[in-house]
Amino acid sequence: MPYASYAAAQNNTGINDDSAPSAASFDGGSLSFSAQALADNGLVSGEQKTINGVTFTWPATAVPDNIVASGQAVPVSGSGSTLGFLGASNNGTGSGSGTVVYSDGTTQSFALGFADWWSGSAIPGTSIAATIPYLNNGSGKQNQTVHVYYASVPLNPAKTVQYVVLPHVTDDGKVAQITALHVFAIGIGG
């Protein structure tokens, strides 16, 4: 059964304000994205961002803001030709198979993966959505370039998406040194 809402599925806090660098832990080891640096790249808390024709709503800061992919069924509704994801992995590349469930009960499998947020390049089939010049390390800024990535899946535009089952990458991505795939936003476009 899918979660009652998209927000209910968010189980990791990976973005914090530069004035509160210990308020999040994207990687389970106190490192996190800076809300200010993300905003400088067009990813502003609560605002929409369109990438390749898919419109996303970027999550709020210092609250659970992303989903660590562990096979959750997440409500996502709408019709279009493209299902898009914004996210990143930590401690290596996270990837796996998920499922789109349409309102008529039919399903469609898809592959989803993101490179490590510290990686210098996206994995094949994805692209870099934002390049961030620093991260927060629990006590302040750390000069380390990190990324948010974009991935897309073709949809049947004649059908309506009811929910999406994310890949099962890890049971607990909130523990340091475990590879986890994080999804910040999901959108439908085209």
N, C-alpha and C positions, 0 to 999 in steps of 0.2 A: 504493500500500500504506500502511496506517495505521502510525503509530509503534508501537513495542512497548508503550509505556505512555503515560498522560497526562503523567506527569512528564518523559518523554523529549522531549515536544513543547515544553515550556516553554523559551523562548529569550531571555527578557529578565528582568532583575532590576529591579523597579520599586518595591519596598518596602524600607525600611531602618529600623533602630533609631535613635532620636534621638541615641544616644551615638556612632553611626557614620554621620553624614550623607552621607558620600561613598561608601558601600558599594553604592549603587544609582543607576540613571539611567533612570527611566521614559521620559523624552522624548528621550534621546540627547544631552542637554545638561546633565546633572548634577542635574536636578530629579527628585524622587521622592516617593512617599507615605510618611508616617510610620506605622510599625507601632503606636506608642502611640495616635495619633489615630484610626487605623482600629479598634483594639481598643475605644476609648471609644465607638465606634459599632456595636459588636457583631461586627466582623469581626476575629476573633482567630486568630492563626497556628495552623493545625492543627485548629481547631474547626469544628463545623458551624453553619450559619446557614440557617434556613428563610425563604424569601421567596415569598409568593403560592403556597404549597403545594409549592414546589420546594426540596429540601435541597441545599445546597452545602457543600463542604469548603474553607475559606479556606486559601490556600497559606502555606508557611513564609516566614520573613523572611531577607533578605540572601543568597538563593540564587535561581536562576532561578525566578520565581514567576508569570509570565504568558506567554501565547503571542501574539506579534506575528503577526496574521493575514496569511498569505501563501499560502493554499491548502493548508495541511497537513490530512492525514487523521488525526484524533485518535480513539483508542479511547474510546467512551462506550457503556456497555451498560445495558440496562434497558428496562422498559415503563412506559408512562403516557400521559397526554394532553397533557403539556407538557414541552418542552425549554427549559430556562432557561440564561441566560448572565449572568455578572457581569463587567463590564469598563468600559473608558473609552478614549477616543481622545486623541491629543495632536496639536497643530498643526492643529486643525480637526476636523470631523466625518468619521469613517472609516466607510465602509459598502460592502457588496457582497453578492453572492449566494453561498450555501453549499448543501451537500447533506447530507441525512440518508440514511444507507445502513442499511437494515434487514437482519436476519439471513437473510431469505428472498431477498435480492438485489435487492429493489425499492428505489427511491430516491424522495426527496421534496426539491424545491428550497425554499429559504427565503431571506429577506432578513434581514441583520443589520447594525445600525449603532449607534454610540454617539456622543453629543456629545463635544466636547472636555472634558477633565477640569476646565478652568477655567470652562466655560460655566455660566451661571446657571440653565439649564433643560435638561431632557432632550429628545431629538428625539421626534417623534410615534411612538407605539407602544412607547415605553420609559418607564422611570420612574427616579427617583433612589433608589438603594439606601442610600447613605450620603453625608452632607455632612461634609466634613473641614475644620476651621478653618485649617489651615496645612499647608505642605509642607516638605520638607527640600531645601536648595539646594546641597548639597555641603560647605558650611561650617557649617550650622546651620539653625535654623527660619526660615521666611519666611512672613509673614502673607499668605496667599493661600488663599481658599476653593477647594477642589477636590472632585470628586465621583466616586463609583463608581455605575454605572448597572446597571439590570436590564432584560433583554430576554427575550421568550419567543416560542416557535414552537409551534403546535399539532402534535401527533403523532397517528398512528393508534394508539390504545391496544390494538388487537388484535395489534399487531406488536411485535417486540423490536428496539431500536436496536443496531446493531453498531458503527458509528462515524459520525463527523461530519466532513465536509470543510468547513473554514472558508473564508470569502471570501478572495480574493486582493486585498488592499488595497495592500500594498507589498512589495517584495523585501527591504528593509532598513529597518525602523522604528527601528533603533538609532542612526540618524544624525539629528542635530538638524535641525529645520526641515522634516522630512518627515512628512506626515500618516500616522499609524499607528493601527490598531485593536488594542487589547490585550484579551485574554480572561484573566481571573483564575480563573474557575471555571465549570464546566458541570454541570448537574444535570438529572435527570428526575423529574417529579412528577405528581400527579393520577391 
